[in-house]
């Protein structure tokens, strides 16, 4: 291993910022607990598992079967 490396000619990866995007979402405790438990079984972080699950849903076109509840507020489950 060299003591010093010359990065003067290095070029920034133009795709690096597009790979992942940080977002804030609110998840109920049961959902978090499920993915945390799963993460201990497969040795991956639970945010990674949530991302993988959502990517799989998006790729396969899976959609939720939402039933509109009478008197419920919009955006609540």
mmCIF file of the N, C-alpha and C atoms, coordinates in Angstrom:
data_MODEL
# 
_entry.id   MODEL 
# 
loop_
_atom_site.group_PDB 
_atom_site.id 
_atom_site.type_symbol 
_atom_site.label_atom_id 
_atom_site.label_alt_id 
_atom_site.label_comp_id 
_atom_site.label_asym_id 
_atom_site.label_entity_id 
_atom_site.label_seq_id 
_atom_site.pdbx_PDB_ins_code 
_atom_site.Cartn_x 
_atom_site.Cartn_y 
_atom_site.Cartn_z 
_atom_site.occupancy 
_atom_site.B_iso_or_equiv 
_atom_site.pdbx_formal_charge 
_atom_site.auth_seq_id 
_atom_site.auth_comp_id 
_atom_site.auth_asym_id 
_atom_site.auth_atom_id 
_atom_site.pdbx_PDB_model_num 
ATOM 1   N N  . UNK A 1 1  ? 0.843   -1.177  0.000   1.00 0.00 ? 1  UNK A N  1 
ATOM 2   C CA . UNK A 1 1  ? 0.000   0.000   0.000   1.00 0.00 ? 1  UNK A CA 1 
ATOM 3   C C  . UNK A 1 1  ? 0.889   1.241   0.000   1.00 0.00 ? 1  UNK A C  1 
ATOM 4   N N  . UNK A 1 2  ? 0.548   2.177   -0.842  1.00 0.00 ? 2  UNK A N  1 
ATOM 5   C CA . UNK A 1 2  ? 1.334   3.404   -0.937  1.00 0.00 ? 2  UNK A CA 1 
ATOM 6   C C  . UNK A 1 2  ? 1.054   4.307   0.255   1.00 0.00 ? 2  UNK A C  1 
ATOM 7   N N  . UNK A 1 3  ? 2.042   5.124   0.591   1.00 0.00 ? 3  UNK A N  1 
ATOM 8   C CA . UNK A 1 3  ? 1.841   6.095   1.662   1.00 0.00 ? 3  UNK A CA 1 
ATOM 9   C C  . UNK A 1 3  ? 0.950   7.242   1.190   1.00 0.00 ? 3  UNK A C  1 
ATOM 10  N N  . UNK A 1 4  ? 1.078   7.573   -0.081  1.00 0.00 ? 4  UNK A N  1 
ATOM 11  C CA . UNK A 1 4  ? 0.277   8.661   -0.650  1.00 0.00 ? 4  UNK A CA 1 
ATOM 12  C C  . UNK A 1 4  ? -0.275  8.245   -2.006  1.00 0.00 ? 4  UNK A C  1 
ATOM 13  N N  . UNK A 1 5  ? -1.463  8.720   -2.277  1.00 0.00 ? 5  UNK A N  1 
ATOM 14  C CA . UNK A 1 5  ? -2.092  8.484   -3.574  1.00 0.00 ? 5  UNK A CA 1 
ATOM 15  C C  . UNK A 1 5  ? -2.379  9.826   -4.225  1.00 0.00 ? 5  UNK A C  1 
ATOM 16  N N  . UNK A 1 6  ? -2.286  9.888   -5.528  1.00 0.00 ? 6  UNK A N  1 
ATOM 17  C CA . UNK A 1 6  ? -2.527  11.127  -6.264  1.00 0.00 ? 6  UNK A CA 1 
ATOM 18  C C  . UNK A 1 6  ? -3.947  11.106  -6.834  1.00 0.00 ? 6  UNK A C  1 
ATOM 19  N N  . UNK A 1 7  ? -4.807  11.934  -6.272  1.00 0.00 ? 7  UNK A N  1 
ATOM 20  C CA . UNK A 1 7  ? -6.194  12.013  -6.724  1.00 0.00 ? 7  UNK A CA 1 
ATOM 21  C C  . UNK A 1 7  ? -6.466  13.289  -7.536  1.00 0.00 ? 7  UNK A C  1 
ATOM 22  N N  . UNK A 1 8  ? -5.408  13.938  -7.979  1.00 0.00 ? 8  UNK A N  1 
ATOM 23  C CA . UNK A 1 8  ? -5.589  15.198  -8.712  1.00 0.00 ? 8  UNK A CA 1 
ATOM 24  C C  . UNK A 1 8  ? -6.309  14.985  -10.045 1.00 0.00 ? 8  UNK A C  1 
ATOM 25  N N  . UNK A 1 9  ? -6.190  13.810  -10.634 1.00 0.00 ? 9  UNK A N  1 
ATOM 26  C CA . UNK A 1 9  ? -6.848  13.523  -11.900 1.00 0.00 ? 9  UNK A CA 1 
ATOM 27  C C  . UNK A 1 9  ? -8.161  12.752  -11.708 1.00 0.00 ? 9  UNK A C  1 
ATOM 28  N N  . UNK A 1 10 ? -8.576  12.564  -10.469 1.00 0.00 ? 10 UNK A N  1 
ATOM 29  C CA . UNK A 1 10 ? -9.790  11.789  -10.180 1.00 0.00 ? 10 UNK A CA 1 
ATOM 30  C C  . UNK A 1 10 ? -11.032 12.530  -10.667 1.00 0.00 ? 10 UNK A C  1 
ATOM 31  N N  . UNK A 1 11 ? -12.020 11.766  -11.091 1.00 0.00 ? 11 UNK A N  1 
ATOM 32  C CA . UNK A 1 11 ? -13.280 12.327  -11.565 1.00 0.00 ? 11 UNK A CA 1 
ATOM 33  C C  . UNK A 1 11 ? -14.387 11.823  -10.649 1.00 0.00 ? 11 UNK A C  1 
ATOM 34  N N  . UNK A 1 12 ? -15.254 12.723  -10.221 1.00 0.00 ? 12 UNK A N  1 
ATOM 35  C CA . UNK A 1 12 ? -16.364 12.344  -9.355  1.00 0.00 ? 12 UNK A CA 1 
ATOM 36  C C  . UNK A 1 12 ? -17.360 11.479  -10.126 1.00 0.00 ? 12 UNK A C  1 
ATOM 37  N N  . UNK A 1 13 ? -17.865 10.461  -9.466  1.00 0.00 ? 13 UNK A N  1 
ATOM 38  C CA . UNK A 1 13 ? -18.851 9.564   -10.078 1.00 0.00 ? 13 UNK A CA 1 
ATOM 39  C C  . UNK A 1 13 ? -20.148 10.342  -10.321 1.00 0.00 ? 13 UNK A C  1 
ATOM 40  N N  . UNK A 1 14 ? -20.566 10.519  -11.574 1.00 0.00 ? 14 UNK A N  1 
ATOM 41  C CA . UNK A 1 14 ? -21.769 11.304  -11.848 1.00 0.00 ? 14 UNK A CA 1 
ATOM 42  C C  . UNK A 1 14 ? -23.061 10.604  -11.417 1.00 0.00 ? 14 UNK A C  1 
ATOM 43  N N  . UNK A 1 15 ? -23.008 9.309   -11.147 1.00 0.00 ? 15 UNK A N  1 
ATOM 44  C CA . UNK A 1 15 ? -24.199 8.557   -10.768 1.00 0.00 ? 15 UNK A CA 1 
ATOM 45  C C  . UNK A 1 15 ? -24.319 8.351   -9.260  1.00 0.00 ? 15 UNK A C  1 
ATOM 46  N N  . UNK A 1 16 ? -23.326 8.736   -8.504  1.00 0.00 ? 16 UNK A N  1 
ATOM 47  C CA . UNK A 1 16 ? -23.297 8.452   -7.074  1.00 0.00 ? 16 UNK A CA 1 
ATOM 48  C C  . UNK A 1 16 ? -24.504 9.042   -6.340  1.00 0.00 ? 16 UNK A C  1 
ATOM 49  N N  . UNK A 1 17 ? -24.901 10.234  -6.669  1.00 0.00 ? 17 UNK A N  1 
ATOM 50  C CA . UNK A 1 17 ? -26.014 10.865  -5.966  1.00 0.00 ? 17 UNK A CA 1 
ATOM 51  C C  . UNK A 1 17 ? -27.360 10.270  -6.348  1.00 0.00 ? 17 UNK A C  1 
ATOM 52  N N  . UNK A 1 18 ? -27.428 9.563   -7.457  1.00 0.00 ? 18 UNK A N  1 
ATOM 53  C CA . UNK A 1 18 ? -28.692 8.986   -7.909  1.00 0.00 ? 18 UNK A CA 1 
ATOM 54  C C  . UNK A 1 18 ? -28.930 7.589   -7.341  1.00 0.00 ? 18 UNK A C  1 
ATOM 55  N N  . UNK A 1 19 ? -27.928 6.996   -6.742  1.00 0.00 ? 19 UNK A N  1 
ATOM 56  C CA . UNK A 1 19 ? -28.062 5.622   -6.293  1.00 0.00 ? 19 UNK A CA 1 
ATOM 57  C C  . UNK A 1 19 ? -29.067 5.472   -5.159  1.00 0.00 ? 19 UNK A C  1 
ATOM 58  N N  . UNK A 1 20 ? -28.958 6.302   -4.152  1.00 0.00 ? 20 UNK A N  1 
ATOM 59  C CA . UNK A 1 20 ? -29.870 6.240   -3.012  1.00 0.00 ? 20 UNK A CA 1 
ATOM 60  C C  . UNK A 1 20 ? -30.310 7.652   -2.675  1.00 0.00 ? 20 UNK A C  1 
ATOM 61  N N  . UNK A 1 21 ? -31.498 7.751   -2.146  1.00 0.00 ? 21 UNK A N  1 
ATOM 62  C CA . UNK A 1 21 ? -32.021 9.049   -1.737  1.00 0.00 ? 21 UNK A CA 1 
ATOM 63  C C  . UNK A 1 21 ? -32.578 8.911   -0.335  1.00 0.00 ? 21 UNK A C  1 
ATOM 64  N N  . UNK A 1 22 ? -32.214 9.806   0.522   1.00 0.00 ? 22 UNK A N  1 
ATOM 65  C CA . UNK A 1 22 ? -32.682 9.773   1.897   1.00 0.00 ? 22 UNK A CA 1 
ATOM 66  C C  . UNK A 1 22 ? -34.085 10.373  1.983   1.00 0.00 ? 22 UNK A C  1 
ATOM 67  N N  . UNK A 1 23 ? -35.011 9.630   2.602   1.00 0.00 ? 23 UNK A N  1 
ATOM 68  C CA . UNK A 1 23 ? -36.368 10.122  2.825   1.00 0.00 ? 23 UNK A CA 1 
ATOM 69  C C  . UNK A 1 23 ? -36.767 9.818   4.264   1.00 0.00 ? 23 UNK A C  1 
ATOM 70  N N  . UNK A 1 24 ? -37.722 10.549  4.740   1.00 0.00 ? 24 UNK A N  1 
ATOM 71  C CA . UNK A 1 24 ? -38.246 10.306  6.082   1.00 0.00 ? 24 UNK A CA 1 
ATOM 72  C C  . UNK A 1 24 ? -39.673 9.808   5.940   1.00 0.00 ? 24 UNK A C  1 
ATOM 73  N N  . UNK A 1 25 ? -39.943 8.643   6.520   1.00 0.00 ? 25 UNK A N  1 
ATOM 74  C CA . UNK A 1 25 ? -41.307 8.114   6.514   1.00 0.00 ? 25 UNK A CA 1 
ATOM 75  C C  . UNK A 1 25 ? -41.662 7.683   7.933   1.00 0.00 ? 25 UNK A C  1 
ATOM 76  N N  . UNK A 1 26 ? -42.921 7.658   8.217   1.00 0.00 ? 26 UNK A N  1 
ATOM 77  C CA . UNK A 1 26 ? -43.398 7.207   9.525   1.00 0.00 ? 26 UNK A CA 1 
ATOM 78  C C  . UNK A 1 26 ? -43.929 5.790   9.371   1.00 0.00 ? 26 UNK A C  1 
ATOM 79  N N  . UNK A 1 27 ? -43.398 4.892   10.190  1.00 0.00 ? 27 UNK A N  1 
ATOM 80  C CA . UNK A 1 27 ? -43.822 3.496   10.171  1.00 0.00 ? 27 UNK A CA 1 
ATOM 81  C C  . UNK A 1 27 ? -44.321 3.122   11.554  1.00 0.00 ? 27 UNK A C  1 
ATOM 82  N N  . UNK A 1 28 ? -45.337 2.279   11.603  1.00 0.00 ? 28 UNK A N  1 
ATOM 83  C CA . UNK A 1 28 ? -45.831 1.859   12.908  1.00 0.00 ? 28 UNK A CA 1 
ATOM 84  C C  . UNK A 1 28 ? -44.844 0.885   13.551  1.00 0.00 ? 28 UNK A C  1 
ATOM 85  N N  . UNK A 1 29 ? -44.934 0.768   14.863  1.00 0.00 ? 29 UNK A N  1 
ATOM 86  C CA . UNK A 1 29 ? -43.988 -0.046  15.627  1.00 0.00 ? 29 UNK A CA 1 
ATOM 87  C C  . UNK A 1 29 ? -43.993 -1.509  15.198  1.00 0.00 ? 29 UNK A C  1 
ATOM 88  N N  . UNK A 1 30 ? -45.166 -2.055  14.867  1.00 0.00 ? 30 UNK A N  1 
ATOM 89  C CA . UNK A 1 30 ? -45.248 -3.455  14.449  1.00 0.00 ? 30 UNK A CA 1 
ATOM 90  C C  . UNK A 1 30 ? -44.466 -3.703  13.158  1.00 0.00 ? 30 UNK A C  1 
ATOM 91  N N  . UNK A 1 31 ? -44.542 -2.762  12.233  1.00 0.00 ? 31 UNK A N  1 
ATOM 92  C CA . UNK A 1 31 ? -43.814 -2.894  10.974  1.00 0.00 ? 31 UNK A CA 1 
ATOM 93  C C  . UNK A 1 31 ? -42.311 -2.844  11.214  1.00 0.00 ? 31 UNK A C  1 
ATOM 94  N N  . UNK A 1 32 ? -41.876 -1.900  12.040  1.00 0.00 ? 32 UNK A N  1 
ATOM 95  C CA . UNK A 1 32 ? -40.451 -1.790  12.356  1.00 0.00 ? 32 UNK A CA 1 
ATOM 96  C C  . UNK A 1 32 ? -39.967 -3.057  13.058  1.00 0.00 ? 32 UNK A C  1 
ATOM 97  N N  . UNK A 1 33 ? -40.744 -3.528  14.020  1.00 0.00 ? 33 UNK A N  1 
ATOM 98  C CA . UNK A 1 33 ? -40.360 -4.745  14.758  1.00 0.00 ? 33 UNK A CA 1 
ATOM 99  C C  . UNK A 1 33 ? -40.249 -5.941  13.819  1.00 0.00 ? 33 UNK A C  1 
ATOM 100 N N  . UNK A 1 34 ? -41.165 -6.049  12.862  1.00 0.00 ? 34 UNK A N  1 
ATOM 101 C CA . UNK A 1 34 ? -41.118 -7.155  11.899  1.00 0.00 ? 34 UNK A CA 1 
ATOM 102 C C  . UNK A 1 34 ? -39.811 -7.126  11.112  1.00 0.00 ? 34 UNK A C  1 
ATOM 103 N N  . UNK A 1 35 ? -39.474 -5.968  10.552  1.00 0.00 ? 35 UNK A N  1 
ATOM 104 C CA . UNK A 1 35 ? -38.265 -5.870  9.735   1.00 0.00 ? 35 UNK A CA 1 
ATOM 105 C C  . UNK A 1 35 ? -36.998 -5.973  10.581  1.00 0.00 ? 35 UNK A C  1 
ATOM 106 N N  . UNK A 1 36 ? -37.041 -5.516  11.825  1.00 0.00 ? 36 UNK A N  1 
ATOM 107 C CA . UNK A 1 36 ? -35.884 -5.686  12.709  1.00 0.00 ? 36 UNK A CA 1 
ATOM 108 C C  . UNK A 1 36 ? -35.662 -7.165  13.023  1.00 0.00 ? 36 UNK A C  1 
ATOM 109 N N  . UNK A 1 37 ? -36.738 -7.888  13.272  1.00 0.00 ? 37 UNK A N  1 
ATOM 110 C CA . UNK A 1 37 ? -36.628 -9.322  13.525  1.00 0.00 ? 37 UNK A CA 1 
ATOM 111 C C  . UNK A 1 37 ? -36.076 -10.044 12.305  1.00 0.00 ? 37 UNK A C  1 
ATOM 112 N N  . UNK A 1 38 ? -36.592 -9.689  11.149  1.00 0.00 ? 38 UNK A N  1 
ATOM 113 C CA . UNK A 1 38 ? -36.122 -10.280 9.907   1.00 0.00 ? 38 UNK A CA 1 
ATOM 114 C C  . UNK A 1 38 ? -34.644 -9.950  9.667   1.00 0.00 ? 38 UNK A C  1 
ATOM 115 N N  . UNK A 1 39 ? -34.246 -8.742  10.039  1.00 0.00 ? 39 UNK A N  1 
ATOM 116 C CA . UNK A 1 39 ? -32.856 -8.330  9.827   1.00 0.00 ? 39 UNK A CA 1 
ATOM 117 C C  . UNK A 1 39 ? -31.891 -9.158  10.676  1.00 0.00 ? 39 UNK A C  1 
ATOM 118 N N  . UNK A 1 40 ? -32.315 -9.554  11.852  1.00 0.00 ? 40 UNK A N  1 
ATOM 119 C CA . UNK A 1 40 ? -31.462 -10.408 12.691  1.00 0.00 ? 40 UNK A CA 1 
ATOM 120 C C  . UNK A 1 40 ? -31.313 -11.798 12.085  1.00 0.00 ? 40 UNK A C  1 
ATOM 121 N N  . UNK A 1 41 ? -32.339 -12.276 11.416  1.00 0.00 ? 41 UNK A N  1 
ATOM 122 C CA . UNK A 1 41 ? -32.293 -13.599 10.786  1.00 0.00 ? 41 UNK A CA 1 
ATOM 123 C C  . UNK A 1 41 ? -31.373 -13.627 9.576   1.00 0.00 ? 41 UNK A C  1 
ATOM 124 N N  . UNK A 1 42 ? -31.372 -12.563 8.779   1.00 0.00 ? 42 UNK A N  1 
ATOM 125 C CA . UNK A 1 42 ? -30.621 -12.594 7.521   1.00 0.00 ? 42 UNK A CA 1 
ATOM 126 C C  . UNK A 1 42 ? -29.396 -11.690 7.515   1.00 0.00 ? 42 UNK A C  1 
ATOM 127 N N  . UNK A 1 43 ? -29.072 -11.096 8.655   1.00 0.00 ? 43 UNK A N  1 
ATOM 128 C CA . UNK A 1 43 ? -27.853 -10.303 8.805   1.00 0.00 ? 43 UNK A CA 1 
ATOM 129 C C  . UNK A 1 43 ? -27.771 -9.134  7.825   1.00 0.00 ? 43 UNK A C  1 
ATOM 130 N N  . UNK A 1 44 ? -28.867 -8.424  7.673   1.00 0.00 ? 44 UNK A N  1 
ATOM 131 C CA . UNK A 1 44 ? -28.919 -7.183  6.889   1.00 0.00 ? 44 UNK A CA 1 
ATOM 132 C C  . UNK A 1 44 ? -29.624 -6.146  7.747   1.00 0.00 ? 44 UNK A C  1 
ATOM 133 N N  . UNK A 1 45 ? -29.367 -4.889  7.490   1.00 0.00 ? 45 UNK A N  1 
ATOM 134 C CA . UNK A 1 45 ? -30.029 -3.846  8.271   1.00 0.00 ? 45 UNK A CA 1 
ATOM 135 C C  . UNK A 1 45 ? -31.515 -3.785  7.905   1.00 0.00 ? 45 UNK A C  1 
ATOM 136 N N  . UNK A 1 46 ? -32.331 -3.387  8.870   1.00 0.00 ? 46 UNK A N  1 
ATOM 137 C CA . UNK A 1 46 ? -33.766 -3.358  8.575   1.00 0.00 ? 46 UNK A CA 1 
ATOM 138 C C  . UNK A 1 46 ? -34.134 -2.277  7.559   1.00 0.00 ? 46 UNK A C  1 
ATOM 139 N N  . UNK A 1 47 ? -33.463 -1.106  7.511   1.00 0.00 ? 47 UNK A N  1 
ATOM 140 C CA . UNK A 1 47 ? -33.783 -0.167  6.435   1.00 0.00 ? 47 UNK A CA 1 
ATOM 141 C C  . UNK A 1 47 ? -33.480 -0.755  5.051   1.00 0.00 ? 47 UNK A C  1 
ATOM 142 N N  . UNK A 1 48 ? -32.422 -1.552  4.949   1.00 0.00 ? 48 UNK A N  1 
ATOM 143 C CA . UNK A 1 48 ? -32.102 -2.208  3.684   1.00 0.00 ? 48 UNK A CA 1 
ATOM 144 C C  . UNK A 1 48 ? -33.202 -3.182  3.305   1.00 0.00 ? 48 UNK A C  1 
ATOM 145 N N  . UNK A 1 49 ? -33.701 -3.939  4.270   1.00 0.00 ? 49 UNK A N  1 
ATOM 146 C CA . UNK A 1 49 ? -34.780 -4.899  3.986   1.00 0.00 ? 49 UNK A CA 1 
ATOM 147 C C  . UNK A 1 49 ? -36.057 -4.190  3.555   1.00 0.00 ? 49 UNK A C  1 
ATOM 148 N N  . UNK A 1 50 ? -36.371 -3.087  4.195   1.00 0.00 ? 50 UNK A N  1 
ATOM 149 C CA . UNK A 1 50 ? -37.554 -2.316  3.803   1.00 0.00 ? 50 UNK A CA 1 
ATOM 150 C C  . UNK A 1 50 ? -37.389 -1.817  2.368   1.00 0.00 ? 50 UNK A C  1 
ATOM 151 N N  . UNK A 1 51 ? -36.199 -1.319  2.043   1.00 0.00 ? 51 UNK A N  1 
ATOM 152 C CA . UNK A 1 51 ? -35.933 -0.846  0.684   1.00 0.00 ? 51 UNK A CA 1 
ATOM 153 C C  . UNK A 1 51 ? -36.049 -1.980  -0.330  1.00 0.00 ? 51 UNK A C  1 
ATOM 154 N N  . UNK A 1 52 ? -35.487 -3.137  -0.005  1.00 0.00 ? 52 UNK A N  1 
ATOM 155 C CA . UNK A 1 52 ? -35.570 -4.286  -0.906  1.00 0.00 ? 52 UNK A CA 1 
ATOM 156 C C  . UNK A 1 52 ? -37.020 -4.717  -1.121  1.00 0.00 ? 52 UNK A C  1 
ATOM 157 N N  . UNK A 1 53 ? -37.806 -4.717  -0.050  1.00 0.00 ? 53 UNK A N  1 
ATOM 158 C CA . UNK A 1 53 ? -39.211 -5.109  -0.152  1.00 0.00 ? 53 UNK A CA 1 
ATOM 159 C C  . UNK A 1 53 ? -39.984 -4.128  -1.035  1.00 0.00 ? 53 UNK A C  1 
ATOM 160 N N  . UNK A 1 54 ? -39.771 -2.835  -0.800  1.00 0.00 ? 54 UNK A N  1 
ATOM 161 C CA . UNK A 1 54 ? -40.473 -1.831  -1.598  1.00 0.00 ? 54 UNK A CA 1 
ATOM 162 C C  . UNK A 1 54 ? -40.042 -1.882  -3.060  1.00 0.00 ? 54 UNK A C  1 
ATOM 163 N N  . UNK A 1 55 ? -38.749 -2.122  -3.307  1.00 0.00 ? 55 UNK A N  1 
ATOM 164 C CA . UNK A 1 55 ? -38.268 -2.250  -4.680  1.00 0.00 ? 55 UNK A CA 1 
ATOM 165 C C  . UNK A 1 55 ? -38.925 -3.443  -5.366  1.00 0.00 ? 55 UNK A C  1 
ATOM 166 N N  . UNK A 1 56 ? -39.043 -4.555  -4.634  1.00 0.00 ? 56 UNK A N  1 
ATOM 167 C CA . UNK A 1 56 ? -39.688 -5.746  -5.194  1.00 0.00 ? 56 UNK A CA 1 
ATOM 168 C C  . UNK A 1 56 ? -41.150 -5.458  -5.538  1.00 0.00 ? 56 UNK A C  1 
ATOM 169 N N  . UNK A 1 57 ? -41.844 -4.751  -4.652  1.00 0.00 ? 57 UNK A N  1 
ATOM 170 C CA . UNK A 1 57 ? -43.243 -4.388  -4.912  1.00 0.00 ? 57 UNK A CA 1 
ATOM 171 C C  . UNK A 1 57 ? -43.347 -3.513  -6.158  1.00 0.00 ? 57 UNK A C  1 
ATOM 172 N N  . UNK A 1 58 ? -42.457 -2.524  -6.271  1.00 0.00 ? 58 UNK A N  1 
ATOM 173 C CA . UNK A 1 58 ? -42.491 -1.621  -7.419  1.00 0.00 ? 58 UNK A CA 1 
ATOM 174 C C  . UNK A 1 58 ? -42.164 -2.361  -8.710  1.00 0.00 ? 58 UNK A C  1 
ATOM 175 N N  . UNK A 1 59 ? -41.169 -3.234  -8.656  1.00 0.00 ? 59 UNK A N  1 
ATOM 176 C CA . UNK A 1 59 ? -40.747 -3.956  -9.857  1.00 0.00 ? 59 UNK A CA 1 
ATOM 177 C C  . UNK A 1 59 ? -41.829 -4.919  -10.345 1.00 0.00 ? 59 UNK A C  1 
ATOM 178 N N  . UNK A 1 60 ? -42.504 -5.577  -9.411  1.00 0.00 ? 60 UNK A N  1 
ATOM 179 C CA . UNK A 1 60 ? -43.526 -6.547  -9.789  1.00 0.00 ? 60 UNK A CA 1 
ATOM 180 C C  . UNK A 1 60 ? -44.887 -5.909  -10.021 1.00 0.00 ? 60 UNK A C  1 
ATOM 181 N N  . UNK A 1 61 ? -45.018 -4.615  -9.707  1.00 0.00 ? 61 UNK A N  1 
ATOM 182 C CA . UNK A 1 61 ? -46.293 -3.929  -9.899  1.00 0.00 ? 61 UNK A CA 1 
ATOM 183 C C  . UNK A 1 61 ? -47.339 -4.298  -8.855  1.00 0.00 ? 61 UNK A C  1 
ATOM 184 N N  . UNK A 1 62 ? -46.877 -4.860  -7.747  1.00 0.00 ? 62 UNK A N  1 
ATOM 185 C CA . UNK A 1 62 ? -47.805 -5.257  -6.684  1.00 0.00 ? 62 UNK A CA 1 
ATOM 186 C C  . UNK A 1 62 ? -48.476 -4.024  -6.096  1.00 0.00 ? 62 UNK A C  1 
ATOM 187 N N  . UNK A 1 63 ? -49.768 -4.128  -5.878  1.00 0.00 ? 63 UNK A N  1 
ATOM 188 C CA . UNK A 1 63 ? -50.526 -3.011  -5.304  1.00 0.00 ? 63 UNK A CA 1 
ATOM 189 C C  . UNK A 1 63 ? -51.309 -3.481  -4.095  1.00 0.00 ? 63 UNK A C  1 
ATOM 190 N N  . UNK A 1 64 ? -51.506 -2.566  -3.169  1.00 0.00 ? 64 UNK A N  1 
ATOM 191 C CA . UNK A 1 64 ? -52.295 -2.864  -1.979  1.00 0.00 ? 64 UNK A CA 1 
ATOM 192 C C  . UNK A 1 64 ? -53.776 -2.907  -2.334  1.00 0.00 ? 64 UNK A C  1 
ATOM 193 N N  . UNK A 1 65 ? -54.496 -3.720  -1.636  1.00 0.00 ? 65 UNK A N  1 
ATOM 194 C CA . UNK A 1 65 ? -55.946 -3.757  -1.770  1.00 0.00 ? 65 UNK A CA 1 
ATOM 195 C C  . UNK A 1 65 ? -56.519 -2.877  -0.663  1.00 0.00 ? 65 UNK A C  1 
ATOM 196 N N  . UNK A 1 66 ? -56.640 -1.605  -0.949  1.00 0.00 ? 66 UNK A N  1 
ATOM 197 C CA . UNK A 1 66 ? -57.120 -0.653  0.050   1.00 0.00 ? 66 UNK A CA 1 
ATOM 198 C C  . UNK A 1 66 ? -58.635 -0.608  0.047   1.00 0.00 ? 66 UNK A C  1 
ATOM 199 N N  . UNK A 1 67 ? -59.203 -0.691  1.221   1.00 0.00 ? 67 UNK A N  1 
ATOM 200 C CA . UNK A 1 67 ? -60.649 -0.548  1.363   1.00 0.00 ? 67 UNK A CA 1 
ATOM 201 C C  . UNK A 1 67 ? -60.905 0.768   2.080   1.00 0.00 ? 67 UNK A C  1 
ATOM 202 N N  . UNK A 1 68 ? -61.734 1.558   1.484   1.00 0.00 ? 68 UNK A N  1 
ATOM 203 C CA . UNK A 1 68 ? -62.038 2.849   2.095   1.00 0.00 ? 68 UNK A CA 1 
ATOM 204 C C  . UNK A 1 68 ? -62.951 2.633   3.298   1.00 0.00 ? 68 UNK A C  1 
ATOM 205 N N  . UNK A 1 69 ? -62.481 3.096   4.433   1.00 0.00 ? 69 UNK A N  1 
ATOM 206 C CA . UNK A 1 69 ? -63.258 2.939   5.659   1.00 0.00 ? 69 UNK A CA 1 
ATOM 207 C C  . UNK A 1 69 ? -64.136 4.163   5.847   1.00 0.00 ? 69 UNK A C  1 
ATOM 208 N N  . UNK A 1 70 ? -65.375 3.935   6.195   1.00 0.00 ? 70 UNK A N  1 
ATOM 209 C CA . UNK A 1 70 ? -66.328 5.023   6.398   1.00 0.00 ? 70 UNK A CA 1 
ATOM 210 C C  . UNK A 1 70 ? -65.886 5.852   7.606   1.00 0.00 ? 70 UNK A C  1 
ATOM 211 N N  . UNK A 1 71 ? -65.773 7.154   7.411   1.00 0.00 ? 71 UNK A N  1 
ATOM 212 C CA . UNK A 1 71 ? -65.416 8.055   8.494   1.00 0.00 ? 71 UNK A CA 1 
ATOM 213 C C  . UNK A 1 71 ? -63.932 8.104   8.794   1.00 0.00 ? 71 UNK A C  1 
ATOM 214 N N  . UNK A 1 72 ? -63.105 7.404   8.048   1.00 0.00 ? 72 UNK A N  1 
ATOM 215 C CA . UNK A 1 72 ? -61.665 7.444   8.338   1.00 0.00 ? 72 UNK A CA 1 
ATOM 216 C C  . UNK A 1 72 ? -61.051 8.677   7.719   1.00 0.00 ? 72 UNK A C  1 
ATOM 217 N N  . UNK A 1 73 ? -59.996 9.158   8.339   1.00 0.00 ? 73 UNK A N  1 
ATOM 218 C CA . UNK A 1 73 ? -59.274 10.300  7.820   1.00 0.00 ? 73 UNK A CA 1 
ATOM 219 C C  . UNK A 1 73 ? -58.372 9.852   6.686   1.00 0.00 ? 73 UNK A C  1 
ATOM 220 N N  . UNK A 1 74 ? -58.151 10.708  5.748   1.00 0.00 ? 74 UNK A N  1 
ATOM 221 C CA . UNK A 1 74 ? -57.273 10.402  4.612   1.00 0.00 ? 74 UNK A CA 1 
ATOM 222 C C  . UNK A 1 74 ? -55.845 10.243  5.125   1.00 0.00 ? 74 UNK A C  1 
ATOM 223 N N  . UNK A 1 75 ? -55.164 9.186   4.648   1.00 0.00 ? 75 UNK A N  1 
ATOM 224 C CA . UNK A 1 75 ? -53.771 8.974   5.004   1.00 0.00 ? 75 UNK A CA 1 
ATOM 225 C C  . UNK A 1 75 ? -53.565 8.152   6.257   1.00 0.00 ? 75 UNK A C  1 
ATOM 226 N N  . UNK A 1 76 ? -54.629 7.726   6.907   1.00 0.00 ? 76 UNK A N  1 
ATOM 227 C CA . UNK A 1 76 ? -54.466 6.889   8.087   1.00 0.00 ? 76 UNK A CA 1 
ATOM 228 C C  . UNK A 1 76 ? -54.848 5.465   7.761   1.00 0.00 ? 76 UNK A C  1 
ATOM 229 N N  . UNK A 1 77 ? -54.283 4.554   8.491   1.00 0.00 ? 77 UNK A N  1 
ATOM 230 C CA . UNK A 1 77 ? -54.582 3.142   8.253   1.00 0.00 ? 77 UNK A CA 1 
ATOM 231 C C  . UNK A 1 77 ? -55.465 2.586   9.339   1.00 0.00 ? 77 UNK A C  1 
# 
